[in-house]
Amino acid sequence: MAHDEPLHKSLIRDTTAYFAYLLLVTTLGPFQFGFHLAELNAPQDVVTCKKRTLQPSALATSLPHCIPMNTPQFSVVTSIFTLGGLIGALSAGPSCNKYGRLLTMRATTISFILGSAIETFAIDIPMLCFGRLISGLGCGAAIVVVPIYIAETAPPKEKGLFGAFTQISICLGILVTQLLGYFLSKGNLWRIILAVAGVIGLLQLVGLTLVPESPKWLAEHRSPQHARHILQKIRGHKADVDAEVKAWNIDATQDDISEEEALLTAPPGSHPAPNPKAATQSMSIWDAFIHPEYRPAIIAVVAVMSTQQLTGINSIVMYSVSLLTSLLPTTASLLIVAVSALNVVVTAICAPLSDKIGRKTCILLSIAGMGICSVLLALGLLFGIKILAAVATLVFVASFAFGLGPVPFILANELVGPEAVGATQSAGLAANWIATLLVSQFFPIVDKALGGQGKVYFIFAGFAALLGSFIAYWVPETKGKSGMEEVWGKRVARERIE
């Protein structure tokens, strides 16, 4: 039977070279998120003039080797990226619903190129802040629109697996920037790290010329027949797409035949004109929140997305080198490279698990692991137990990669209908960015106020216990379910009656 088919055979059958290309190009957006998130971690001391080297520069000699700043100023430079991300996340939902997934992704690449250029040639704190703000705009939008695009183009039976590629790409971005930081934290070679992101943004902009609009969005807003043609190309000419097309619940016979003949010969990156007969309405975040049917989903996604950050993962991504240097002065940077590599490997290995044991189960096990490791890491740093601190850091990141990293990005598409998915994803990512802003801005301040030595991780353990309990109570399991009624059951029915 189909459901007993081994995963690798199912993937070989369902995944075409064209879909693999779409996955590669679109996930460069989340890659940029991970890259920019961690780009100042390893070279922090060099960038802020705390560590001076005589390494000759590969860049223009007129650029300063460093930008003097204290801890609060560096916190602002780090966290301003998340402010840009918040703005980008809030704007991406309405944008990708109104103008399409493809045009929104193209706009993000402009932010990547421009922001990285400003960062690379920054000569003072305001300029560096402005560059990271612009980069954040693109990253915030990317991690809203890319999971939606993947969910709407991935084979239905492997949506959980391919949905995890958003987090895998984020982890790869973190790993690449940590590796670059390990080798380029000298002189003003750290500027090369920032320039690499701009080059990747340019490559993505070129690559998107061969990427089509999401078939599901095309069916709802432009042309159902053209949408079917694109879906057939993604799945392969021999694939049966009738079931997927039927799930759109859109009458494809309304289109004019002559118009369809023109559409079918359009290049992949083209954007058909609006079809007045197709659905065009979409919900804002506020409309979705006040609607009794969608409110439970908004709350669920916001809770999970907030938990992803408030359990402390970005304290490791952004500040781990400075945090661990006092305990591991010679190996802290190398340990973080290993942690980043482990994050990629575990995320990739565990990607199919959400399709096997369930989304909610993965999230709860992940939160439990992170909470326990937070306590162990705090104890290791507090009492100077190097092996405990190192192992706790590794298992902490592995626990995150197991579920809380990849799964939240696919929930919005499974908890609500297409009319509210953009609003739900934007609300969740906005909460995610606010939580990231809080961690990035206040982690070093709170850690210093508590006397250092990792005591702040007891706070993260408390968040894990509190938020994990709420998720266990509120968030439903979505694995193997379709439609809001099946996911939410009596809760949605009761809301309708009320």
VOGU-3710 file (C-alpha; in Angstrom, 3 decimals, decimal comma):
1> mahdeplhks> 0,000/0,000/0,000  1,049/3,608/-0,621  1,297/4,509/3,035  3,676/1,601/3,632  6,076/2,771/0,923  9,589/3,467/2,238  10,392/7,155/2,573  13,375/7,120/0,192  11,312/5,520/-2,597  8,513/8,032/-2,063
11> lirdttayfa> 11,006/10,890/-2,274  12,562/9,555/-5,488  9,116/9,254/-7,042  7,743/12,616/-5,893  10,805/14,870/-6,185  11,725/16,165/-9,620  14,935/17,984/-10,552  12,863/21,125/-11,138  11,360/21,031/-7,650  14,837/20,470/-6,196
21> ylllvttlgp> 15,965/23,610/-8,044  13,026/25,600/-6,649  13,854/24,365/-3,156  17,523/25,334/-3,528  16,867/28,855/-4,823  13,993/29,809/-2,523  15,664/28,566/0,660  18,557/30,963/0,074  16,242/33,454/1,818  16,195/31,554/5,136
31> fqfgfhlael> 19,918/30,900/4,583  20,421/34,677/4,702  18,482/34,821/7,971  20,853/32,359/9,627  23,876/34,029/8,051  23,048/37,548/9,238  21,895/36,301/12,618  25,343/34,919/13,444  27,641/37,051/11,277  28,966/39,152/14,192
41> napqdvvtck> 29,326/36,299/16,700  32,839/35,009/15,956  34,418/38,355/14,924  32,790/40,326/17,774  36,065/41,206/19,531  37,728/42,220/16,267  34,770/44,275/15,008  34,447/46,162/18,320  38,206/46,884/18,627  38,592/44,714/21,736
51> krtlqpsala> 41,083/42,578/19,861  43,486/44,213/17,441  45,507/42,302/14,847  48,038/43,309/12,213  46,516/41,047/9,538  46,796/42,818/6,154  43,421/43,703/4,642  42,045/42,309/1,398  39,709/45,320/1,184  40,190/49,037/0,636
61> tslphcipmn> 42,757/50,465/3,033  40,555/53,513/3,703  38,112/51,344/5,668  38,803/51,181/9,417  39,959/47,856/10,808  37,279/48,026/13,504  34,414/50,122/14,854  34,847/51,023/18,546  31,796/50,094/20,635  30,986/48,928/24,143
71> tpqfsvvtsi> 28,688/46,051/25,165  25,383/48,041/25,100  26,287/49,511/21,699  27,136/46,085/20,320  23,802/44,807/21,646  22,040/47,546/19,668  23,976/46,686/16,500  23,084/43,026/16,973  19,425/43,530/17,828  18,641/46,192/15,182
81> ftlggligal> 18,654/43,297/12,713  15,665/41,809/14,527  13,782/45,119/14,342  14,158/45,006/10,574  13,041/41,388/10,658  9,914/42,316/12,599  8,956/44,984/10,055  9,675/42,591/7,194  7,601/39,809/8,765  4,605/42,087/9,329
91> sagpscnkyg> 4,685/43,378/5,755  5,384/40,056/4,046  2,010/38,460/4,816  -0,113/41,096/3,045  2,508/41,399/0,286  2,710/37,706/-0,571  -1,091/37,452/-0,554  -1,683/40,509/-2,747  1,311/40,476/-5,102  2,276/36,819/-4,936
101> rlltmratti> 4,955/34,669/-3,355  7,407/35,148/-6,233  7,431/38,951/-6,343  7,803/39,079/-2,558  10,815/36,753/-2,711  12,375/38,901/-5,429  11,955/41,982/-3,240  13,784/40,258/-0,370  16,875/39,762/-2,542  17,140/43,537/-3,042
111> sfilgsaiet> 17,286/43,947/0,744  19,963/41,269/0,977  22,166/42,949/-1,642  21,694/46,518/-0,400  21,933/45,692/3,312  25,071/43,611/2,903  26,753/46,332/0,838  26,090/48,947/3,515  27,334/46,613/6,263  30,497/45,742/4,344
121> faidipmlcf> 31,553/49,370/3,895  30,305/50,648/7,267  32,654/53,118/8,939  30,669/53,767/12,125  27,914/52,356/14,334  24,941/54,132/12,636  25,995/52,876/9,207  26,463/49,323/10,460  23,078/49,500/12,199  21,369/50,763/9,033
131> grlisglgcg> 22,847/47,954/6,956  21,712/45,320/9,433  18,252/46,903/9,560  17,911/46,621/5,753  19,222/43,034/5,830  16,708/42,271/8,575  13,832/43,528/6,403  14,644/40,928/3,761  15,222/38,144/6,275  11,955/38,835/8,093
141> aaivvvpiyi> 10,009/38,695/4,851  11,872/35,621/3,605  11,049/33,396/6,566  7,376/34,308/6,143  7,014/33,743/2,414  9,457/30,855/1,820  7,723/28,320/4,133  4,410/29,227/2,472  5,908/28,736/-0,995  7,468/25,407/-0,058
151> aetappkekg> 4,216/24,167/1,497  2,345/25,063/-1,692  4,824/23,399/-4,064  6,049/20,383/-2,063  4,595/16,911/-2,659  1,622/16,551/-0,265  2,951/13,450/1,505  6,308/15,063/2,312  5,249/18,565/3,338  6,658/18,090/6,828
161> lfgaftqisi> 9,990/16,902/5,449  10,394/19,678/2,906  9,002/22,232/5,338  12,027/21,463/7,509  14,281/22,759/4,739  13,540/26,284/5,937  15,266/25,489/9,238  17,968/23,392/7,564  18,814/26,383/5,401  18,883/28,696/8,429
171> clgilvtqll> 21,271/26,273/10,135  23,488/26,156/7,041  23,600/29,949/7,022  24,715/29,950/10,648  27,352/27,275/9,961  28,808/29,094/6,942  29,096/32,409/8,767  30,659/30,721/11,822  33,201/29,017/9,572  34,004/32,287/7,826
181> gyflskgnlw> 34,257/33,974/11,223  36,677/31,334/12,464  39,094/32,080/9,599  38,420/35,770/8,890  38,282/37,354/12,341  41,504/39,263/11,639  42,286/42,839/10,651  39,300/44,043/8,655  38,907/40,727/6,867  35,670/40,412/8,845
191> riilavagvi> 34,157/42,661/6,170  34,453/39,780/3,701  31,974/37,836/5,848  29,414/40,614/5,394  30,115/40,897/1,659  29,455/37,188/1,063  25,780/37,668/1,974  25,428/40,281/-0,783  26,915/37,926/-3,372  24,491/35,180/-2,319
201> gllqlvgltl> 21,607/37,667/-2,589  22,668/38,500/-6,146  22,835/34,808/-7,055  19,341/34,271/-5,666  17,964/37,207/-7,654  19,302/35,615/-10,836  18,077/32,165/-9,822  14,541/33,416/-9,204  14,164/34,217/-12,912  13,515/30,498/-13,473
211> vpespkwlae> 11,195/30,092/-10,469  7,418/30,162/-11,120  4,732/31,617/-8,945  3,125/29,273/-6,425  0,496/27,202/-8,283  -1,944/27,491/-5,402  -1,648/31,279/-5,316  -2,033/31,433/-9,108  -5,186/29,337/-8,911  -6,738/31,616/-6,317
221> hrspqharhi> -5,649/34,997/-7,719  -4,845/34,630/-11,414  -5,528/31,602/-13,584  -6,464/28,088/-12,406  -5,456/26,569/-15,746  -2,035/28,195/-15,710  -1,674/27,076/-12,088  -2,356/23,496/-13,139  0,235/23,782/-15,897  2,875/25,013/-13,421
231> lqkirghkad> 2,009/22,283/-10,896  2,330/19,637/-13,624  5,789/20,957/-14,510  6,871/20,840/-10,839  5,541/17,303/-10,308  6,687/15,942/-13,680  4,756/15,356/-16,889  3,722/11,815/-15,922  2,470/12,737/-12,436  -1,237/12,761/-11,650
241> vdaevkawni> -2,077/16,183/-10,223  -5,869/15,858/-10,266  -6,157/15,350/-6,499  -4,048/18,443/-5,735  -5,944/20,582/-8,233  -9,250/19,391/-6,806  -8,081/20,380/-3,300  -7,848/23,998/-4,496  -11,673/24,033/-4,722  -11,512/26,400/-7,689
251> datqddisee> -13,402/26,013/-10,958  -10,772/25,925/-13,666  -13,288/25,976/-16,528  -13,963/29,682/-16,143  -10,810/30,825/-17,995  -10,889/31,936/-21,578  -9,161/29,394/-23,859  -7,202/31,912/-25,917  -5,872/33,457/-22,701  -4,774/30,028/-21,490
261> ealltappgs> -2,824/29,321/-24,677  -0,773/32,462/-24,045  -0,303/31,603/-20,402  0,925/28,083/-21,087  3,801/29,429/-23,170  4,814/32,057/-20,593  8,325/31,778/-19,106  8,616/30,341/-15,570  9,247/33,645/-13,803  6,422/35,536/-15,484
271> hpapnpkaat> 3,493/36,851/-13,504  0,061/36,539/-15,225  -2,312/39,471/-15,054  -5,015/39,397/-12,367  -8,048/37,293/-13,209  -11,202/39,130/-12,084  -13,004/35,784/-11,814  -10,443/34,315/-9,429  -10,439/34,739/-5,655  -8,601/37,869/-4,530
281> qsmsiwdafi> -9,583/38,382/-0,924  -7,174/37,645/1,876  -7,252/38,392/5,564  -5,186/40,838/7,557  -3,620/39,805/10,858  -6,270/41,730/12,794  -9,146/40,269/10,753  -7,830/36,763/11,371  -7,330/37,389/15,083  -10,837/38,756/15,729
291> hpeyrpaiia> -12,415/35,975/13,661  -13,470/33,233/16,103  -12,502/30,431/13,701  -8,951/31,642/13,131  -8,116/33,032/16,582  -7,112/29,635/18,064  -4,658/29,120/15,193  -3,167/32,605/15,579  -2,644/31,986/19,298  -1,116/28,558/18,619
301> vvavmstqql> 1,349/29,778/15,988  2,318/32,844/18,053  2,913/30,626/21,104  5,106/28,148/19,217  7,061/30,834/17,362  7,682/32,760/20,602  8,807/29,593/22,356  11,318/28,934/19,582  13,229/32,038/20,681  12,414/32,417/24,387
311> tginsivmys> 13,978/29,053/25,147  17,340/30,656/24,324  18,618/29,272/21,019  19,862/32,649/19,784  21,877/33,242/22,932  24,056/30,439/21,530  23,927/31,699/17,932  24,705/35,344/18,736  26,781/35,353/21,918  28,170/31,873/22,466
321> vslltsllpt> 31,795/32,735/21,652  31,978/35,527/24,234  29,882/33,470/26,674  32,135/30,402/26,566  35,512/32,131/26,143  36,045/32,541/29,890  35,583/28,796/30,407  37,077/27,575/27,128  39,479/30,348/26,046  41,200/28,387/23,280
331> tasllivavs> 38,349/26,252/21,950  35,203/28,408/22,211  35,195/29,417/18,523  35,875/25,875/17,370  33,150/24,527/19,662  30,610/26,899/18,119  31,564/25,740/14,617  30,964/22,164/15,811  27,652/23,219/17,365  26,585/24,842/14,089
341> alnvvvtaic> 27,520/21,726/12,119  25,614/19,545/14,583  22,586/21,809/14,164  22,582/21,175/10,410  23,081/17,412/10,728  20,424/16,833/13,391  17,889/19,049/11,621  18,404/17,126/8,376  18,303/13,695/10,022  15,212/14,500/12,086
351> aplsdkigrk> 13,339/16,256/9,272  11,148/13,200/8,434  10,156/12,678/12,085  7,358/15,259/12,072  5,665/13,221/9,327  6,091/10,044/11,389  5,547/10,848/15,080  3,696/14,134/14,684  4,375/17,863/14,797  3,285/18,404/18,393
361> tcillsiagm> 5,271/15,458/19,740  8,465/16,755/18,089  7,928/20,232/19,537  7,281/19,036/23,088  10,259/16,647/23,128  12,409/19,456/21,775  11,302/21,910/24,469  11,897/19,331/27,212  15,426/18,660/25,966  16,265/22,356/25,765
371> gicsvllalg> 14,884/23,030/29,251  16,978/20,260/30,810  20,103/21,336/28,924  19,593/24,957/29,996  19,863/23,852/33,622  22,935/21,710/32,873  24,613/24,515/30,922  23,977/26,953/33,752  25,491/24,528/36,248  28,479/23,836/33,992
381> llfgikilaa> 29,256/27,538/33,608  28,517/28,327/37,257  30,826/25,671/38,677  33,426/25,730/35,899  32,742/22,168/34,705  34,049/22,405/31,127  32,847/19,036/29,863  29,342/19,595/31,248  29,111/23,043/29,633  30,363/21,742/26,284
391> vatlvfvasf> 28,079/18,690/26,207  25,065/20,699/27,421  25,633/23,231/24,626  25,774/20,485/21,999  22,680/18,660/23,261  20,826/21,979/23,721  21,284/22,784/20,031  20,509/19,195/18,992  17,265/19,331/20,981  16,302/22,548/19,201
401> afglgpvpfi> 17,073/21,001/15,812  14,930/17,961/16,659  11,627/19,845/16,582  11,401/23,428/17,781  13,665/24,543/14,937  11,930/23,177/11,817  8,336/22,379/12,812  6,971/25,868/13,671  7,463/27,037/10,077  4,967/24,520/8,688
411> lanelvgpea> 2,198/24,928/11,281  0,454/27,977/9,799  -0,264/26,164/6,532  -1,857/23,282/8,426  -3,873/25,202/11,029  -5,807/27,592/8,769  -7,201/27,852/5,266  -5,350/29,590/2,396  -7,234/32,838/2,941  -5,627/33,291/6,371
421> vgatqsagla> -2,270/31,548/6,018  -0,352/34,748/5,170  -1,826/36,594/8,155  -1,182/33,662/10,502  2,403/33,201/9,312  3,086/36,947/9,624  1,643/37,068/13,149  3,730/34,082/14,212  6,934/35,413/12,678  6,295/38,878/14,138
431> anwiatllvs> 6,107/37,272/17,587  9,238/35,308/16,735  11,126/38,473/15,819  9,956/40,311/18,945  11,203/37,406/21,053  14,478/37,390/19,095  14,814/41,132/19,693  14,322/40,639/23,435  16,933/37,872/23,586  19,479/39,647/21,394
441> qffpivdkal> 19,132/42,968/23,197  18,826/41,864/26,811  20,740/38,565/27,022  24,168/40,178/27,611  22,639/42,785/29,909  20,730/40,255/32,045  23,705/37,887/32,067  25,947/40,688/33,368  23,336/41,816/35,929  23,170/38,261/37,301
451> ggqgkvyfif> 26,932/38,166/37,657  27,585/36,088/34,551  28,540/32,409/34,877  25,497/31,283/32,887  22,842/31,965/35,534  20,626/33,464/32,816  20,030/29,915/31,535  17,901/29,171/34,580  15,524/31,804/33,157  15,451/30,011/29,797
461> agfaallgsf> 14,665/26,753/31,607  11,707/28,480/33,290  10,418/29,696/29,928  10,703/26,151/28,549  8,586/24,751/31,386  5,945/27,488/31,202  5,552/27,720/27,434  5,879/23,968/26,934  2,933/23,436/29,289  0,805/25,915/27,344
471> iaywvpetkg> 1,657/24,317/23,987  0,797/20,866/25,361  -2,620/22,219/26,358  -3,463/24,486/23,426  -1,769/23,404/20,193  -3,418/20,505/18,299  -1,650/17,796/16,343  -1,834/18,447/12,573  -0,107/15,347/11,200  -2,333/13,491/8,761
481> ksgmeevwgk> -5,185/15,983/9,054  -6,657/18,273/6,427  -8,875/21,272/6,949  -9,503/23,387/10,010  -12,470/21,320/11,161  -10,412/18,133/11,324  -7,465/19,840/13,045  -9,429/21,817/15,632  -12,481/19,561/15,941  -15,059/20,723/18,448
491> rvarerie> -13,159/23,925/19,245  -13,847/25,460/15,804  -17,406/24,187/15,836  -18,005/25,817/19,216  -16,516/29,099/17,987  -18,859/29,051/15,005  -21,882/28,589/17,212  -20,782/31,405/19,494
//
